[in-house]
């Protein structure tokens, strides 16, 4: 299993501030959007590039996509720790108290 960086946007530092302003097409964000507990999210990273591109952009935005090698088994799903069903008592079983 490895991770592939999928680049979705670029940006530059705001003058006189420790802020990077990054522009990402809405279509790219919609592709990676996911829902959790009824709220929509997009998760991505912003990283400073080694050198600016020809347009002066110094930052890049990307998300990490998990890739599985051809001869590697798929990752196991995590257990959610959901609620356990209570054992139903029957008339034949004595009560514990």
C-alpha positions as CSV (number, residue, x, y, z in Angstrom):
1,X,0.0,0.0,0.0
2,X,1.3,3.4,-0.9
3,X,-0.1,6.9,-1.2
4,X,-0.2,9.0,-4.4
5,X,-0.4,12.8,-4.3
6,X,-3.2,14.2,-6.5
7,X,-2.6,17.9,-7.1
8,X,-5.7,20.1,-7.0
9,X,-4.5,23.7,-6.9
10,X,-1.7,26.2,-6.3
11,X,-1.3,29.5,-4.5
12,X,1.1,32.1,-3.2
13,X,2.0,33.8,0.1
14,X,0.0,36.9,1.0
15,X,2.5,39.8,1.2
16,X,3.5,40.8,4.8
17,X,1.6,37.8,6.3
18,X,2.2,34.2,7.2
19,X,-0.8,33.2,5.0
20,X,-0.9,31.2,1.8
21,X,-3.8,32.0,-0.5
22,X,-4.6,28.9,-2.6
23,X,-7.1,28.6,-5.5
24,X,-8.8,25.3,-6.1
25,X,-11.5,24.6,-8.7
26,X,-14.8,23.7,-7.1
27,X,-15.1,20.6,-9.3
28,X,-11.9,19.2,-7.7
29,X,-13.3,19.8,-4.2
30,X,-16.6,18.1,-5.1
31,X,-14.6,15.1,-6.3
32,X,-13.0,14.6,-2.9
33,X,-15.9,15.7,-0.7
34,X,-17.2,13.2,1.8
35,X,-20.0,13.2,4.4
36,X,-19.5,12.5,8.1
37,X,-22.4,12.7,10.6
38,X,-24.4,14.8,8.1
39,X,-21.7,17.4,7.4
40,X,-19.8,17.6,4.1
41,X,-15.9,17.9,4.3
42,X,-12.9,18.1,2.0
43,X,-9.5,17.1,3.4
44,X,-6.3,18.2,1.6
45,X,-2.8,19.4,2.3
46,X,-1.1,22.6,1.4
47,X,2.7,22.5,1.0
48,X,5.4,25.0,0.2
49,X,7.1,24.1,-3.1
50,X,10.9,24.0,-3.4
51,X,10.8,26.8,-5.9
52,X,8.1,29.0,-7.3
53,X,6.5,28.1,-10.7
54,X,6.6,30.4,-13.7
55,X,3.6,32.3,-12.4
56,X,5.2,33.0,-9.0
57,X,3.1,30.5,-7.1
58,X,5.0,29.0,-4.2
59,X,2.4,26.7,-2.6
60,X,0.6,23.6,-3.9
61,X,-2.6,21.9,-2.7
62,X,-3.1,18.1,-3.0
63,X,-4.8,15.2,-1.4
64,X,-3.4,11.8,-0.7
65,X,-5.0,8.8,-2.5
66,X,-4.3,5.3,-1.2
67,X,-3.1,2.9,-3.9
68,X,-2.9,-0.9,-3.5
69,X,-0.1,-2.8,-5.4
70,X,-1.2,-5.6,-7.7
71,X,0.1,-8.4,-5.5
72,X,-0.8,-6.8,-2.2
73,X,-4.0,-7.7,-0.3
74,X,-6.6,-5.0,0.3
75,X,-6.5,-3.3,3.7
76,X,-8.8,-4.6,6.3
77,X,-11.8,-2.5,7.4
78,X,-11.5,-1.0,10.9
79,X,-14.0,-2.2,13.4
80,X,-16.3,0.7,14.4
81,X,-16.9,-0.2,18.0
82,X,-20.6,0.0,17.6
83,X,-23.2,-0.9,20.3
84,X,-23.4,-4.5,21.2
85,X,-26.7,-6.2,21.4
86,X,-27.8,-7.2,24.9
87,X,-28.4,-10.9,25.4
88,X,-32.1,-11.5,25.8
89,X,-33.1,-13.2,29.0
90,X,-35.3,-16.3,28.8
91,X,-37.7,-17.6,31.4
92,X,-35.5,-20.7,31.9
93,X,-32.4,-18.7,32.9
94,X,-32.1,-17.5,36.5
95,X,-31.6,-13.8,37.1
96,X,-28.1,-12.8,38.4
97,X,-29.4,-11.2,41.6
